[in-house]
Amino acid sequence: MIAVVIPCYKVKQQISDVITKAIPFADKIYVVDDACPEGTGKYVEENFSSSGIKVIYHQKNLGVGSAVKTGYSKALEEGATVVIKLDGDGQMDPAMIPRLIEPILNKTADYVKGNRFYDLAYLQKMPGLRKIGNSALSFINKMSSGYWNVMDPSNGYTAISRTALEHLPLGKIDNGFFFEPDMLFRLNIIRAVVSDIPMKAEYKNEKSNLKIRKVLFQFPFKYANRLIKRIFYNYFLRDFNVGSMELVISIVLSLFGFIFGLFKWIESIETGMPATAGTVFLAGLPIILGFQAFFNFLHFDVSNIPQKPVSSEDSAL
């Protein structure tokens, strides 16, 4: 069963067109009204009588991530094999659904997402500030999630296999706008294969509910938190490999060089005696070697991207 989850908050004007275009490509559509002040859920019930469309209500606004998770849970409960997340604001073309789910049906990927940066022509309609912001976020997300092969992490047009969804701890995934980046982190932890699909950026007159100031304060800490957890889970808890050794060596050498150099610098100031060339060399060499070890770790991390879909492993049992 192909299911579509549409989180709804202040999208009453666009939702009818989105559902109409999505119906031909889905067996079931779950509209999750996240306490929408416009009554989007009620509007859908009044204008669509199909048994393939189900409206789910949140009594209070819990965030877009929470709305998607509610839809995911219901889709799993009713036997969905592939679940698409489609925004209700009309920025995503439902006609792309067949392309989005193809890698999952072919068992070459567990999670597929849109990528508005694949073709420069697709970026013409994207505001300049968003281009810069998304580019920066993409690099940060590559480090945080470990998926160095994907771009446009904030893109919410996604599809996921039932198997991957069942492996995810839905209750731990972020309830707000950090939902998509957090999904990538969680997918890396279960070693799921993620693929990008080129798509156009569509921007009309819709208003975003994303508060930039709030994101600037919250996202950096969340990215740092996911990065530390991913490194710990993948390189120390589950396994200890060449990448683990390179990271440890990098940290030890860099700290030694920095602390030794700082101590000698302070000593030189107090005594008035300049540090010898040998002392400078002894402080600088460990730092240089530490950076080299760190870049070796990064190379290992890039090559450590999940390659075998989780769904293919289950089907082989």
Phi and psi restraints in degrees (value plus and minus 20) as a CYANA .aco file:
   2 ILE   PHI    -115.5   -75.5
   2 ILE   PSI      99.1   139.1
   3 ALA   PHI    -136.4   -96.4
   3 ALA   PSI     127.6   167.6
   4 VAL   PHI    -141.2  -101.2
   4 VAL   PSI     109.2   149.2
   5 VAL   PHI    -127.3   -87.3
   5 VAL   PSI     105.6   145.6
   6 ILE   PHI    -141.1  -101.1
   6 ILE   PSI      83.5   123.5
   7 PRO   PHI     -93.8   -53.8
   7 PRO   PSI     115.1   155.1
   8 CYS   PHI    -145.4  -105.4
   8 CYS   PSI     106.0   146.0
   9 TYR   PHI    -174.6  -134.6
   9 TYR   PSI      91.1   131.1
  10 LYS   PHI      38.2    78.2
  10 LYS   PSI      28.9    68.9
  11 VAL   PHI    -150.2  -110.2
  11 VAL   PSI       7.0    47.0
  12 LYS   PHI     -78.7   -38.7
  12 LYS   PSI     -57.0   -17.0
  13 GLN   PHI     -90.3   -50.3
  13 GLN   PSI     -48.8    -8.8
  14 GLN   PHI    -120.9   -80.9
  14 GLN   PSI     -41.1    -1.1
  15 ILE   PHI     -81.5   -41.5
  15 ILE   PSI     -56.6   -16.6
  16 SER   PHI     -81.2   -41.2
  16 SER   PSI     -65.6   -25.6
  17 ASP   PHI     -85.6   -45.6
  17 ASP   PSI     -59.2   -19.2
  18 VAL   PHI     -83.6   -43.6
  18 VAL   PSI     -67.5   -27.5
  19 ILE   PHI     -84.7   -44.7
  19 ILE   PSI     -64.1   -24.1
  20 THR   PHI     -77.7   -37.7
  20 THR   PSI     -61.7   -21.7
  21 LYS   PHI     -95.8   -55.8
  21 LYS   PSI     -45.2    -5.2
  22 ALA   PHI    -105.4   -65.4
  22 ALA   PSI     -46.2    -6.2
  23 ILE   PHI     -72.0   -32.0
  23 ILE   PSI     -64.5   -24.5
  24 PRO   PHI     -83.0   -43.0
  24 PRO   PSI     -38.0     2.0
  25 PHE   PHI    -128.2   -88.2
  25 PHE   PSI     -17.7    22.3
  26 ALA   PHI    -151.5  -111.5
  26 ALA   PSI     126.4   166.4
  27 ASP   PHI    -104.9   -64.9
  27 ASP   PSI     -48.7    -8.7
  28 LYS   PHI    -166.7  -126.7
  28 LYS   PSI     118.2   158.2
  29 ILE   PHI    -142.1  -102.1
  29 ILE   PSI     105.0   145.0
  30 TYR   PHI    -128.7   -88.7
  30 TYR   PSI      92.5   132.5
  31 VAL   PHI    -116.9   -76.9
  31 VAL   PSI      95.6   135.6
  32 VAL   PHI    -125.0   -85.0
  32 VAL   PSI      86.5   126.5
  33 ASP   PHI    -102.3   -62.3
  33 ASP   PSI      86.3   126.3
  34 ASP   PHI    -107.3   -67.3
  34 ASP   PSI      42.4    82.4
  35 ALA   PHI      33.3    73.3
  35 ALA   PSI      26.5    66.5
  36 CYS   PHI     -86.0   -46.0
  36 CYS   PSI     104.8   144.8
  37 PRO   PHI     -86.6   -46.6
  37 PRO   PSI     -37.4     2.6
  38 GLU   PHI    -107.9   -67.9
  38 GLU   PSI     -25.1    14.9
  39 GLY   PHI      48.2    88.2
  39 GLY   PSI      21.8    61.8
  40 THR   PHI     -79.2   -39.2
  40 THR   PSI     -62.3   -22.3
  41 GLY   PHI     -80.1   -40.1
  41 GLY   PSI     -65.6   -25.6
  42 LYS   PHI     -83.2   -43.2
  42 LYS   PSI     -59.0   -19.0
  43 TYR   PHI     -82.0   -42.0
  43 TYR   PSI     -62.0   -22.0
  44 VAL   PHI     -84.2   -44.2
  44 VAL   PSI     -63.7   -23.7
  45 GLU   PHI     -82.6   -42.6
  45 GLU   PSI     -54.3   -14.3
  46 GLU   PHI     -97.5   -57.5
  46 GLU   PSI     -44.2    -4.2
  47 ASN   PHI    -130.6   -90.6
  47 ASN   PSI     -29.0    11.0
  48 PHE   PHI    -151.2  -111.2
  48 PHE   PSI     102.3   142.3
  49 SER   PHI    -125.9   -85.9
  49 SER   PSI     -16.7    23.3
  50 SER   PHI     -85.2   -45.2
  50 SER   PSI     118.9   158.9
  51 SER   PHI     -91.0   -51.0
  51 SER   PSI     -33.7     6.3
  52 GLY   PHI    -103.4   -63.4
  52 GLY   PSI     -20.9    19.1
  53 ILE   PHI    -137.2   -97.2
  53 ILE   PSI     100.7   140.7
  54 LYS   PHI    -141.8  -101.8
  54 LYS   PSI     111.9   151.9
  55 VAL   PHI    -122.4   -82.4
  55 VAL   PSI     110.0   150.0
  56 ILE   PHI    -138.1   -98.1
  56 ILE   PSI     115.7   155.7
  57 TYR   PHI    -131.4   -91.4
  57 TYR   PSI     119.3   159.3
  58 HIS   PHI    -119.5   -79.5
  58 HIS   PSI     112.4   152.4
  59 GLN   PHI     -90.8   -50.8
  59 GLN   PSI     -45.6    -5.6
  60 LYS   PHI    -159.3  -119.3
  60 LYS   PSI     138.8   178.8
  61 ASN   PHI     -90.6   -50.6
  61 ASN   PSI      98.4   138.4
  62 LEU   PHI    -130.7   -90.7
  62 LEU   PSI     -28.2    11.8
  63 GLY   PHI      88.6   128.6
  63 GLY   PSI     135.6   175.6
  64 VAL   PHI     -81.8   -41.8
  64 VAL   PSI     -57.9   -17.9
  65 GLY   PHI     -83.3   -43.3
  65 GLY   PSI     -62.1   -22.1
  66 SER   PHI     -83.4   -43.4
  66 SER   PSI     -59.8   -19.8
  67 ALA   PHI     -83.4   -43.4
  67 ALA   PSI     -61.5   -21.5
  68 VAL   PHI     -85.3   -45.3
  68 VAL   PSI     -62.3   -22.3
  69 LYS   PHI     -83.6   -43.6
  69 LYS   PSI     -56.2   -16.2
  70 THR   PHI     -82.1   -42.1
  70 THR   PSI     -64.1   -24.1
  71 GLY   PHI     -84.9   -44.9
  71 GLY   PSI     -61.1   -21.1
  72 TYR   PHI     -78.3   -38.3
  72 TYR   PSI     -67.9   -27.9
  73 SER   PHI     -81.1   -41.1
  73 SER   PSI     -62.5   -22.5
  74 LYS   PHI     -87.4   -47.4
  74 LYS   PSI     -59.7   -19.7
  75 ALA   PHI     -83.9   -43.9
  75 ALA   PSI     -62.5   -22.5
  76 LEU   PHI     -82.7   -42.7
  76 LEU   PSI     -62.9   -22.9
  77 GLU   PHI     -80.0   -40.0
  77 GLU   PSI     -54.5   -14.5
  78 GLU   PHI    -118.5   -78.5
  78 GLU   PSI      -7.3    32.7
  79 GLY   PHI      69.5   109.5
  79 GLY   PSI       0.9    40.9
  80 ALA   PHI     -85.2   -45.2
  80 ALA   PSI     120.8   160.8
  81 THR   PHI    -119.1   -79.1
  81 THR   PSI     -48.6    -8.6
  82 VAL   PHI    -156.7  -116.7
  82 VAL   PSI     114.9   154.9
  83 VAL   PHI    -143.3  -103.3
  83 VAL   PSI     104.3   144.3
  84 ILE   PHI    -121.9   -81.9
  84 ILE   PSI     117.6   157.6
  85 LYS   PHI    -122.8   -82.8
  85 LYS   PSI      99.4   139.4
  86 LEU   PHI    -148.0  -108.0
  86 LEU   PSI     103.4   143.4
  87 ASP   PHI     -90.7   -50.7
  87 ASP   PSI     132.2   172.2
  88 GLY   PHI    -111.6   -71.6
  88 GLY   PSI     -13.9    26.1
  89 ASP   PHI    -112.0   -72.0
  89 ASP   PSI     -18.5    21.5
  90 GLY   PHI      64.9   104.9
  90 GLY   PSI     -15.2    24.8
  91 GLN   PHI     -97.5   -57.5
  91 GLN   PSI     -36.1     3.9
  92 MET   PHI    -131.6   -91.6
  92 MET   PSI     112.1   152.1
  93 ASP   PHI    -105.2   -65.2
  93 ASP   PSI      92.6   132.6
  94 PRO   PHI     -79.5   -39.5
  94 PRO   PSI     -41.5    -1.5
  95 ALA   PHI     -84.4   -44.4
  95 ALA   PSI     -34.3     5.7
  96 MET   PHI    -100.8   -60.8
  96 MET   PSI     -29.1    10.9
  97 ILE   PHI     -74.0   -34.0
  97 ILE   PSI     -65.6   -25.6
  98 PRO   PHI     -76.9   -36.9
  98 PRO   PSI     -60.4   -20.4
  99 ARG   PHI     -89.4   -49.4
  99 ARG   PSI     -54.2   -14.2
 100 LEU   PHI     -88.8   -48.8
 100 LEU   PSI     -57.9   -17.9
 101 ILE   PHI    -111.7   -71.7
 101 ILE   PSI     -31.4     8.6
 102 GLU   PHI     -76.2   -36.2
 102 GLU   PSI     -67.8   -27.8
 103 PRO   PHI     -81.2   -41.2
 103 PRO   PSI     -51.1   -11.1
 104 ILE   PHI     -92.7   -52.7
 104 ILE   PSI     -64.4   -24.4
 105 LEU   PHI     -84.3   -44.3
 105 LEU   PSI     -52.3   -12.3
 106 ASN   PHI    -104.1   -64.1
 106 ASN   PSI     -21.3    18.7
 107 LYS   PHI      38.9    78.9
 107 LYS   PSI      16.9    56.9
 108 THR   PHI    -124.1   -84.1
 108 THR   PSI     -27.1    12.9
 109 ALA   PHI    -173.3  -133.3
 109 ALA   PSI     134.9   174.9
 110 ASP   PHI    -120.7   -80.7
 110 ASP   PSI     -47.2    -7.2
 111 TYR   PHI    -164.7  -124.7
 111 TYR   PSI     108.5   148.5
 112 VAL   PHI    -144.6  -104.6
 112 VAL   PSI     115.9   155.9
 113 LYS   PHI    -154.1  -114.1
 113 LYS   PSI     137.5   177.5
 114 GLY   PHI     -94.3   -54.3
 114 GLY   PSI     133.8   173.8
 115 ASN   PHI    -157.8  -117.8
 115 ASN   PSI      87.4   127.4
 116 ARG   PHI    -102.8   -62.8
 116 ARG   PSI     -22.6    17.4
 117 PHE   PHI    -122.5   -82.5
 117 PHE   PSI     -18.7    21.3
 118 TYR   PHI     -85.5   -45.5
 118 TYR   PSI     -63.0   -23.0
 119 ASP   PHI    -140.7  -100.7
 119 ASP   PSI     107.4   147.4
 120 LEU   PHI     -78.2   -38.2
 120 LEU   PSI     -49.5    -9.5
 121 ALA   PHI     -85.5   -45.5
 121 ALA   PSI     -47.6    -7.6
 122 TYR   PHI     -91.5   -51.5
 122 TYR   PSI     -37.8     2.2
 123 LEU   PHI    -110.8   -70.8
 123 LEU   PSI     -21.0    19.0
 124 GLN   PHI     -80.5   -40.5
 124 GLN   PSI     -54.7   -14.7
 125 LYS   PHI    -109.6   -69.6
 125 LYS   PSI     -26.5    13.5
 126 MET   PHI    -101.5   -61.5
 126 MET   PSI     108.8   148.8
 127 PRO   PHI     -76.1   -36.1
 127 PRO   PSI     125.2   165.2
 128 GLY   PHI     -76.8   -36.8
 128 GLY   PSI     -60.8   -20.8
 129 LEU   PHI     -82.9   -42.9
 129 LEU   PSI     -56.3   -16.3
 130 ARG   PHI     -89.5   -49.5
 130 ARG   PSI     -55.3   -15.3
 131 LYS   PHI     -80.8   -40.8
 131 LYS   PSI     -67.1   -27.1
 132 ILE   PHI     -85.1   -45.1
 132 ILE   PSI     -66.8   -26.8
 133 GLY   PHI     -82.0   -42.0
 133 GLY   PSI     -64.8   -24.8
 134 ASN   PHI     -88.2   -48.2
 134 ASN   PSI     -54.8   -14.8
 135 SER   PHI     -84.3   -44.3
 135 SER   PSI     -64.9   -24.9
 136 ALA   PHI     -85.2   -45.2
 136 ALA   PSI     -64.3   -24.3
 137 LEU   PHI     -83.2   -43.2
 137 LEU   PSI     -55.2   -15.2
 138 SER   PHI     -81.6   -41.6
 138 SER   PSI     -63.6   -23.6
 139 PHE   PHI     -88.0   -48.0
 139 PHE   PSI     -62.9   -22.9
 140 ILE   PHI     -81.9   -41.9
 140 ILE   PSI     -60.7   -20.7
 141 ASN   PHI     -87.8   -47.8
 141 ASN   PSI     -53.4   -13.4
 142 LYS   PHI     -78.7   -38.7
 142 LYS   PSI     -64.1   -24.1
 143 MET   PHI     -88.7   -48.7
 143 MET   PSI     -62.5   -22.5
 144 SER   PHI     -88.2   -48.2
 144 SER   PSI     -64.8   -24.8
 145 SER   PHI    -108.8   -68.8
 145 SER   PSI     -46.5    -6.5
 146 GLY   PHI      69.0   109.0
 146 GLY   PSI     -22.0    18.0
 147 TYR   PHI    -112.7   -72.7
 147 TYR   PSI      62.2   102.2
 148 TRP   PHI     -92.2   -52.2
 148 TRP   PSI     -29.3    10.7
 149 ASN   PHI    -115.3   -75.3
 149 ASN   PSI     -20.4    19.6
 150 VAL   PHI    -135.9   -95.9
 150 VAL   PSI     137.3   177.3
 151 MET   PHI    -151.3  -111.3
 151 MET   PSI     146.8   186.8
 152 ASP   PHI      40.9    80.9
 152 ASP   PSI      39.6    79.6
 153 PRO   PHI     -85.2   -45.2
 153 PRO   PSI     -43.1    -3.1
 154 SER   PHI    -104.3   -64.3
 154 SER   PSI     -20.2    19.8
 155 ASN   PHI     -87.7   -47.7
 155 ASN   PSI     102.7   142.7
 156 GLY   PHI    -116.2   -76.2
 156 GLY   PSI     -14.7    25.3
 157 TYR   PHI    -107.7   -67.7
 157 TYR   PSI      80.6   120.6
 158 THR   PHI    -156.2  -116.2
 158 THR   PSI     143.1   183.1
 159 ALA   PHI    -159.5  -119.5
 159 ALA   PSI     122.3   162.3
 160 ILE   PHI    -158.6  -118.6
 160 ILE   PSI     124.7   164.7
 161 SER   PHI     -97.6   -57.6
 161 SER   PSI     136.6   176.6
 162 ARG   PHI     -80.2   -40.2
 162 ARG   PSI     -62.8   -22.8
 163 THR   PHI     -79.4   -39.4
 163 THR   PSI     -67.9   -27.9
 164 ALA   PHI     -83.1   -43.1
 164 ALA   PSI     -60.6   -20.6
 165 LEU   PHI     -84.1   -44.1
 165 LEU   PSI     -57.6   -17.6
 166 GLU   PHI     -88.3   -48.3
 166 GLU   PSI     -46.5    -6.5
 167 HIS   PHI    -102.2   -62.2
 167 HIS   PSI     -36.0     4.0
 168 LEU   PHI    -103.3   -63.3
 168 LEU   PSI     120.9   160.9
 169 PRO   PHI    -103.4   -63.4
 169 PRO   PSI      63.0   103.0
 170 LEU   PHI     -74.5   -34.5
 170 LEU   PSI     -54.9   -14.9
 171 GLY   PHI     -85.6   -45.6
 171 GLY   PSI     -40.2    -0.2
 172 LYS   PHI    -114.4   -74.4
 172 LYS   PSI     -31.7     8.3
 173 ILE   PHI     -96.4   -56.4
 173 ILE   PSI     123.7   163.7
 174 ASP   PHI     -74.9   -34.9
 174 ASP   PSI     118.8   158.8
 175 ASN   PHI    -106.1   -66.1
 175 ASN   PSI     -34.7     5.3
 176 GLY   PHI    -123.8   -83.8
 176 GLY   PSI    -164.8  -124.8
 177 PHE   PHI     -96.7   -56.7
 177 PHE   PSI     -26.1    13.9
 178 PHE   PHI    -105.4   -65.4
 178 PHE   PSI     -13.0    27.0
 179 PHE   PHI     -76.1   -36.1
 179 PHE   PSI     -70.1   -30.1
 180 GLU   PHI     -83.7   -43.7
 180 GLU   PSI     -69.4   -29.4
 181 PRO   PHI     -80.9   -40.9
 181 PRO   PSI     -57.8   -17.8
 182 ASP   PHI     -86.9   -46.9
 182 ASP   PSI     -55.6   -15.6
 183 MET   PHI     -79.3   -39.3
 183 MET   PSI     -63.7   -23.7
 184 LEU   PHI     -83.9   -43.9
 184 LEU   PSI     -60.6   -20.6
 185 PHE   PHI     -80.4   -40.4
 185 PHE   PSI     -68.5   -28.5
 186 ARG   PHI     -84.1   -44.1
 186 ARG   PSI     -57.0   -17.0
 187 LEU   PHI     -85.7   -45.7
 187 LEU   PSI     -56.9   -16.9
 188 ASN   PHI     -86.0   -46.0
 188 ASN   PSI     -56.8   -16.8
 189 ILE   PHI     -83.5   -43.5
 189 ILE   PSI     -54.8   -14.8
 190 ILE   PHI    -111.3   -71.3
 190 ILE   PSI     -15.1    24.9
 191 ARG   PHI      43.1    83.1
 191 ARG   PSI      22.4    62.4
 192 ALA   PHI    -103.9   -63.9
 192 ALA   PSI     129.3   169.3
 193 VAL   PHI    -108.6   -68.6
 193 VAL   PSI     107.8   147.8
 194 VAL   PHI    -136.1   -96.1
 194 VAL   PSI     115.5   155.5
 195 SER   PHI    -147.2  -107.2
 195 SER   PSI     131.7   171.7
 196 ASP   PHI    -121.4   -81.4
 196 ASP   PSI     125.5   165.5
 197 ILE   PHI    -144.2  -104.2
 197 ILE   PSI     104.6   144.6
 198 PRO   PHI     -79.4   -39.4
 198 PRO   PSI     118.3   158.3
 199 MET   PHI    -170.1  -130.1
 199 MET   PSI     136.7   176.7
 200 LYS   PHI    -101.0   -61.0
 200 LYS   PSI     131.7   171.7
 201 ALA   PHI    -113.2   -73.2
 201 ALA   PSI      96.6   136.6
 202 GLU   PHI    -129.6   -89.6
 202 GLU   PSI     100.6   140.6
 203 TYR   PHI    -149.7  -109.7
 203 TYR   PSI     104.8   144.8
 204 LYS   PHI    -136.3   -96.3
 204 LYS   PSI    -148.6  -108.6
 205 ASN   PHI    -127.3   -87.3
 205 ASN   PSI      -7.5    32.5
 206 GLU   PHI     -89.1   -49.1
 206 GLU   PSI     130.6   170.6
 207 LYS   PHI    -122.8   -82.8
 207 LYS   PSI     112.1   152.1
 208 SER   PHI     -99.6   -59.6
 208 SER   PSI     121.9   161.9
 209 ASN   PHI    -109.6   -69.6
 209 ASN   PSI     -19.3    20.7
 210 LEU   PHI     -97.9   -57.9
 210 LEU   PSI     106.1   146.1
 211 LYS   PHI    -115.7   -75.7
 211 LYS   PSI      87.9   127.9
 212 ILE   PHI     -77.1   -37.1
 212 ILE   PSI     -63.4   -23.4
 213 ARG   PHI     -82.3   -42.3
 213 ARG   PSI     -59.5   -19.5
 214 LYS   PHI     -85.8   -45.8
 214 LYS   PSI     -60.0   -20.0
 215 VAL   PHI     -84.9   -44.9
 215 VAL   PSI     -61.8   -21.8
 216 LEU   PHI     -81.4   -41.4
 216 LEU   PSI     -49.5    -9.5
 217 PHE   PHI    -107.4   -67.4
 217 PHE   PSI     -53.8   -13.8
 218 GLN   PHI    -110.6   -70.6
 218 GLN   PSI     -62.6   -22.6
 219 PHE   PHI     -80.7   -40.7
 219 PHE   PSI     -64.5   -24.5
 220 PRO   PHI     -76.5   -36.5
 220 PRO   PSI     -62.1   -22.1
 221 PHE   PHI     -88.0   -48.0
 221 PHE   PSI     -57.6   -17.6
 222 LYS   PHI     -89.3   -49.3
 222 LYS   PSI     -59.9   -19.9
 223 TYR   PHI     -83.5   -43.5
 223 TYR   PSI     -63.8   -23.8
 224 ALA   PHI     -82.5   -42.5
 224 ALA   PSI     -61.4   -21.4
 225 ASN   PHI     -80.8   -40.8
 225 ASN   PSI     -65.8   -25.8
 226 ARG   PHI     -87.8   -47.8
 226 ARG   PSI     -56.6   -16.6
 227 LEU   PHI     -82.4   -42.4
 227 LEU   PSI     -68.7   -28.7
 228 ILE   PHI     -82.0   -42.0
 228 ILE   PSI     -62.8   -22.8
 229 LYS   PHI     -84.3   -44.3
 229 LYS   PSI     -62.1   -22.1
 230 ARG   PHI     -83.8   -43.8
 230 ARG   PSI     -65.0   -25.0
 231 ILE   PHI     -81.7   -41.7
 231 ILE   PSI     -63.5   -23.5
 232 PHE   PHI     -85.7   -45.7
 232 PHE   PSI     -66.1   -26.1
 233 TYR   PHI     -84.4   -44.4
 233 TYR   PSI     -68.8   -28.8
 234 ASN   PHI    -102.2   -62.2
 234 ASN   PSI     -45.5    -5.5
 235 TYR   PHI    -135.5   -95.5
 235 TYR   PSI     -27.1    12.9
 236 PHE   PHI    -153.6  -113.6
 236 PHE   PSI     -59.3   -19.3
 237 LEU   PHI    -100.7   -60.7
 237 LEU   PSI     -72.5   -32.5
 238 ARG   PHI    -102.9   -62.9
 238 ARG   PSI     -51.0   -11.0
 239 ASP   PHI    -175.1  -135.1
 239 ASP   PSI     135.8   175.8
 240 PHE   PHI    -153.6  -113.6
 240 PHE   PSI      86.0   126.0
 241 ASN   PHI    -145.7  -105.7
 241 ASN   PSI    -185.7  -145.7
 242 VAL   PHI     -79.1   -39.1
 242 VAL   PSI     -60.9   -20.9
 243 GLY   PHI     -81.4   -41.4
 243 GLY   PSI     -58.8   -18.8
 244 SER   PHI     -82.0   -42.0
 244 SER   PSI     -65.4   -25.4
 245 MET   PHI     -83.5   -43.5
 245 MET   PSI     -61.7   -21.7
 246 GLU   PHI     -83.9   -43.9
 246 GLU   PSI     -58.2   -18.2
 247 LEU   PHI     -88.1   -48.1
 247 LEU   PSI     -63.7   -23.7
 248 VAL   PHI     -81.9   -41.9
 248 VAL   PSI     -66.9   -26.9
 249 ILE   PHI     -80.3   -40.3
 249 ILE   PSI     -61.1   -21.1
 250 SER   PHI     -80.6   -40.6
 250 SER   PSI     -65.6   -25.6
 251 ILE   PHI     -87.3   -47.3
 251 ILE   PSI     -65.9   -25.9
 252 VAL   PHI     -82.5   -42.5
 252 VAL   PSI     -69.2   -29.2
 253 LEU   PHI     -84.8   -44.8
 253 LEU   PSI     -63.8   -23.8
 254 SER   PHI     -84.1   -44.1
 254 SER   PSI     -62.7   -22.7
 255 LEU   PHI     -85.8   -45.8
 255 LEU   PSI     -62.8   -22.8
 256 PHE   PHI     -80.5   -40.5
 256 PHE   PSI     -69.0   -29.0
 257 GLY   PHI     -80.8   -40.8
 257 GLY   PSI     -62.1   -22.1
 258 PHE   PHI     -88.0   -48.0
 258 PHE   PSI     -67.8   -27.8
 259 ILE   PHI     -86.9   -46.9
 259 ILE   PSI     -63.5   -23.5
 260 PHE   PHI     -82.5   -42.5
 260 PHE   PSI     -65.2   -25.2
 261 GLY   PHI     -83.7   -43.7
 261 GLY   PSI     -61.1   -21.1
 262 LEU   PHI     -84.4   -44.4
 262 LEU   PSI     -62.9   -22.9
 263 PHE   PHI     -81.6   -41.6
 263 PHE   PSI     -64.8   -24.8
 264 LYS   PHI     -88.8   -48.8
 264 LYS   PSI     -52.5   -12.5
 265 TRP   PHI     -86.7   -46.7
 265 TRP   PSI     -64.0   -24.0
 266 ILE   PHI     -85.1   -45.1
 266 ILE   PSI     -61.5   -21.5
 267 GLU   PHI     -81.2   -41.2
 267 GLU   PSI     -59.5   -19.5
 268 SER   PHI     -85.5   -45.5
 268 SER   PSI     -58.1   -18.1
 269 ILE   PHI     -86.5   -46.5
 269 ILE   PSI     -62.5   -22.5
 270 GLU   PHI     -89.3   -49.3
 270 GLU   PSI     -57.6   -17.6
 271 THR   PHI    -111.5   -71.5
 271 THR   PSI     -38.1     1.9
 272 GLY   PHI      57.3    97.3
 272 GLY   PSI     -11.7    28.3
 273 MET   PHI    -120.9   -80.9
 273 MET   PSI     104.6   144.6
 274 PRO   PHI     -86.8   -46.8
 274 PRO   PSI     127.5   167.5
 275 ALA   PHI     -88.7   -48.7
 275 ALA   PSI     123.0   163.0
 276 THR   PHI     -94.7   -54.7
 276 THR   PSI     144.0   184.0
 277 ALA   PHI     -81.3   -41.3
 277 ALA   PSI     -56.0   -16.0
 278 GLY   PHI     -84.6   -44.6
 278 GLY   PSI     -59.1   -19.1
 279 THR   PHI     -85.9   -45.9
 279 THR   PSI     -64.1   -24.1
 280 VAL   PHI     -81.8   -41.8
 280 VAL   PSI     -61.9   -21.9
 281 PHE   PHI     -83.5   -43.5
 281 PHE   PSI     -62.5   -22.5
 282 LEU   PHI     -86.1   -46.1
 282 LEU   PSI     -48.9    -8.9
 283 ALA   PHI    -102.8   -62.8
 283 ALA   PSI     -58.4   -18.4
 284 GLY   PHI     -98.3   -58.3
 284 GLY   PSI     -56.6   -16.6
 285 LEU   PHI     -80.4   -40.4
 285 LEU   PSI     -66.8   -26.8
 286 PRO   PHI     -80.4   -40.4
 286 PRO   PSI     -55.4   -15.4
 287 ILE   PHI     -86.5   -46.5
 287 ILE   PSI     -63.0   -23.0
 288 ILE   PHI     -82.6   -42.6
 288 ILE   PSI     -66.2   -26.2
 289 LEU   PHI     -86.1   -46.1
 289 LEU   PSI     -53.7   -13.7
 290 GLY   PHI     -84.7   -44.7
 290 GLY   PSI     -62.1   -22.1
 291 PHE   PHI     -84.9   -44.9
 291 PHE   PSI     -59.1   -19.1
 292 GLN   PHI     -83.4   -43.4
 292 GLN   PSI     -62.3   -22.3
 293 ALA   PHI     -84.7   -44.7
 293 ALA   PSI     -56.4   -16.4
 294 PHE   PHI     -86.1   -46.1
 294 PHE   PSI     -61.9   -21.9
 295 PHE   PHI     -87.7   -47.7
 295 PHE   PSI     -51.8   -11.8
 296 ASN   PHI     -84.6   -44.6
 296 ASN   PSI     -58.4   -18.4
 297 PHE   PHI     -83.8   -43.8
 297 PHE   PSI     -63.6   -23.6
 298 LEU   PHI     -80.4   -40.4
 298 LEU   PSI     -61.4   -21.4
 299 HIS   PHI     -81.1   -41.1
 299 HIS   PSI     -61.7   -21.7
 300 PHE   PHI     -85.2   -45.2
 300 PHE   PSI     -61.6   -21.6
 301 ASP   PHI     -84.4   -44.4
 301 ASP   PSI     -60.5   -20.5
 302 VAL   PHI     -82.6   -42.6
 302 VAL   PSI     -58.8   -18.8
 303 SER   PHI     -99.7   -59.7
 303 SER   PSI     -25.8    14.2
 304 ASN   PHI    -117.2   -77.2
 304 ASN   PSI      -2.3    37.7
 305 ILE   PHI     -84.2   -44.2
 305 ILE   PSI     115.7   155.7
 306 PRO   PHI     -74.2   -34.2
 306 PRO   PSI     114.2   154.2
 307 GLN   PHI    -135.7   -95.7
 307 GLN   PSI     -46.7    -6.7
 308 LYS   PHI    -126.5   -86.5
 308 LYS   PSI      97.6   137.6
 309 PRO   PHI     -78.1   -38.1
 309 PRO   PSI     120.9   160.9
 310 VAL   PHI     -80.7   -40.7
 310 VAL   PSI     -58.3   -18.3
 311 SER   PHI     -84.6   -44.6
 311 SER   PSI     -53.1   -13.1
 312 SER   PHI     -90.7   -50.7
 312 SER   PSI     -51.6   -11.6
 313 GLU   PHI     -88.9   -48.9
 313 GLU   PSI     -60.6   -20.6
 314 ASP   PHI     -86.8   -46.8
 314 ASP   PSI     -58.9   -18.9
 315 SER   PHI     -89.4   -49.4
 315 SER   PSI     -41.0    -1.0
 316 ALA   PHI    -103.2   -63.2
 316 ALA   PSI     -33.3     6.7
